[in-house]
Amino acid sequence: MTQKTNRIILISIVTALLIITALLAGCTGTTPDQPAAPAGNPVAGQETGTPLIPASGETTAPAGAATTATPKPVYTASESAVIAYTAASLKGASAKLAEGYTAMYPGRSVVFNLDGTQALTTQIENGAYADVFISASPKYTKQLTSGGYFVDGTVKTLTTNYVIVIVPAENPAAITSLADLAKPGVKIARAAATVPVGIATDAAIGNLATSTYGKDWNDSVNKNTVTYETSEPAVATKVALGEVDAGFVYESTATAAKTGTYKTVEIPKSDNYLQTYSIAVLEESTKKTAADDFEKFMLSDAGQQILRTYGFRTP
């Protein structure tokens, strides 16, 4: 009897322990990971860049070279707005251009992905979705044309832009002429050689050296260049913050800047480099009618007037 009683007690204890263990497991067990919040859709007309790409100016590129890492943007064909991959130098005009497009085509909207043209080109080649491409250099337009990325007949000249030198409003280095750029200790910001404004800057400096200032001036300007940025707005930011004494940007950037931000030193047109912008509709666009209409607006008198207001030139 005692042996049977002991067995019953032992079984009861084991059963109780199993129940307690199960209860504890239910209280302390892990909870499935919560799903990540969906990325918000870009706002129609918003000036926006790819979320995965560092903001312009956060990283300084090696001399003469732009950053090569170009993650694929998040824009998709399902979004209702026209997705326009747009040269960063159009940032100042982009909000007014978005308003103008909607005014001409009620119910339509556009989202600008603003970045260096070289970066936008790489993004498209890597499979990023876009409806329209606005380039600040024929080099990259030709590159994508050769790759068959554009709808036939949609590649059009959009506008043009000259290079200008800007200095901080306080002008601590007392730069009042192009000759002053060669003074010892002057700090200059330029765009990398792969960036459209960098291409234009290098050409203008070479022309100035040949026509007026000579090789020593050219060498000194190169020596005084302390940063090569991956976009044109990044150069302007360096100057505005007083991190450098001068920078080479487009005339449109100087025009669009708030009064009192910069002083300017003009480059003679005979030595300057006229950069040509183009616009095209992407073959992969699922909104070709809206994309065509956006291109028509940009080339219209209304679109061109907005561009002129911000310092761009009619081609």
Beta strands, then each sheet from edge to edge (+ up, - down):
strand 1: 47-48
strand 2: 82-87
strand 3: 110-115
strand 4: 132-135
strand 5: 156-161
strand 6: 163-168
strand 7: 188-191
strand 8: 225-229
strand 9: 246-250
strand 10: 262-265
strand 11: 275-281
sheet 1: 1+ 3+ 2+ 4+ 11- 5+
sheet 2: 8+ 7+ 9+ 6- 10+
end
